[in-house]
């Protein structure tokens, strides 16, 4: 089933934001089930690049978060992953507050595993959210 849907998606000749969204959702879902992890990471990068090309900042940041998560599960060096997340956070905070929140939590986990106590990923929220508890309160207030 996965190969059939994958081959159908690859035959789509048009490009644009709608196709990027379909690929984002279906490729990643199917790849998690049927494709080796590194290929799935590569697809997430391709989707991120396509969304960036078409100016879809929100989907770009979602694809980035998915890729960061997959890299973590693949066993990427924590220092490399921490640096990549730190680089992506300012842009995420500008365009996708939800993506930034998820990425901050990922960064916090990585920093705790690597023993980096000097990092403060919550700084991107400029005092509005300063820790996990205030992030939870902020999220609950928007429900």
Rosetta blueprint (number, residue, H / E / L):
1 X L
2 X H
3 X H
4 X H
5 X H
6 X H
7 X H
8 X H
9 X H
10 X H
11 X L
12 X L
13 X L
14 X L
15 X L
16 X L
17 X H
18 X H
19 X H
20 X H
21 X H
22 X H
23 X H
24 X H
25 X H
26 X H
27 X H
28 X H
29 X H
30 X H
31 X H
32 X H
33 X H
34 X H
35 X L
36 X L
37 X H
38 X H
39 X H
40 X H
41 X H
42 X H
43 X H
44 X H
45 X H
46 X H
47 X H
48 X H
49 X H
50 X H
51 X H
52 X H
53 X H
54 X L
55 X L
56 X L
57 X H
58 X H
59 X H
60 X H
61 X H
62 X H
63 X H
64 X H
65 X H
66 X H
67 X H
68 X H
69 X H
70 X H
71 X H
72 X H
73 X H
74 X H
75 X L
76 X L
77 X L
78 X H
79 X H
80 X H
81 X H
82 X H
83 X H
84 X H
85 X H
86 X H
87 X H
88 X H
89 X H
90 X H
91 X H
92 X H
93 X H
94 X H
95 X H
96 X L
97 X H
98 X H
99 X H
100 X H
101 X H
102 X H
103 X H
104 X H
105 X H
106 X H
107 X H
108 X H
109 X H
110 X H
111 X H
112 X H
113 X H
114 X H
115 X L
116 X L
117 X L
118 X L
119 X L
120 X L
121 X H
122 X H
123 X H
124 X H
125 X H
126 X L
127 X L
128 X L
129 X L
130 X L
131 X L
132 X H
133 X H
134 X H
135 X H
136 X H
137 X H
138 X H
139 X H
140 X H
141 X H
142 X L
143 X L
